[in-house]
């Protein structure tokens, strides 16, 4: 057990938040689970995540538990059909279907895009930027899409390509466009800027935070078409996101009053009602186009994906 004495400056902090600063490679949920399992003690006694620390307290951490936790889970190659939009010796661009998770995680070790990629091209397993557990669980993955968001996703076939594309992503040189169907009649165009982070009440959700606690998210949109159906108004949008925060489009569109149709997490009473009425259970959000520099020759590539069948079906229903 490693012990951390609590100083005056740390007094008043929650136990789990204090430990997040000390055990930086693990999530708050993992730290909270360790507290429940009594792998973390306060003054040599079991405690709770929300306990406020006092000057002179001693926090003990069982690092053998965390070392075991950090061991990579075995990745399984699985024969899952993939729609390939572009491929060469350096990169692969996939049209991800709705319902597919991008990479394995605890409780979700199979059926992901990574499982499919390892079967498609086993060499992708070596396409990592470092030897961390997180990197090993995401070989070749440059960026992610939510489980129920469909569309274009880039995969690097080797570490050099992954490094190049990751740098483009962090410097906002990869341009990502989405098509979304939202509830309500939006302005012709708009730009949303806000700070996002984990919702304080529900850690599975993303919320709007202040500048000190959140990360800047920028969403630009243009209205392609206004649709009227059953006395309600809808907007078909083309969206560009210079930043790529978790759930960004879904959170920000809902925040300005135009939630994505079908979204089961970020919705209003009216958007949920109409989504149920037209029997759509996933957010109608599709990564339709991506533009980036090829990692080998610097050539600009622009790759598009057409709307999936379920999205097209809803558009047809609403416009018929």
Secondary structure, DSSP 8 states (H G I E B T S, - for coil): -EEEE--TTTTT-BHHHHHHHHSTTS-HHHHHHHHHTTSEEETTB---TT-B--TT-EEEE-HHHHHHHTS------------EEEE-SSEEEEEE-TT--SS-BTTB-SSSHHHHHHHH-GGGGG--SSSSHHHHTTTTB-S---TT-EEEEEEESSHHHHHHHHHHHHTT-SEEEEEEEEES---SEEEEEEEEEE-SS-TTSEEEE-TTTSEEEEEEEEEEEEEEETTEEEEEEEEE-SS--TTHHHHHHHHTT--BTT-SSS--HHHHHHHHHTT--S--EEEEEEEEE-TTT--EEEEE----HHHHHHHHHHH-
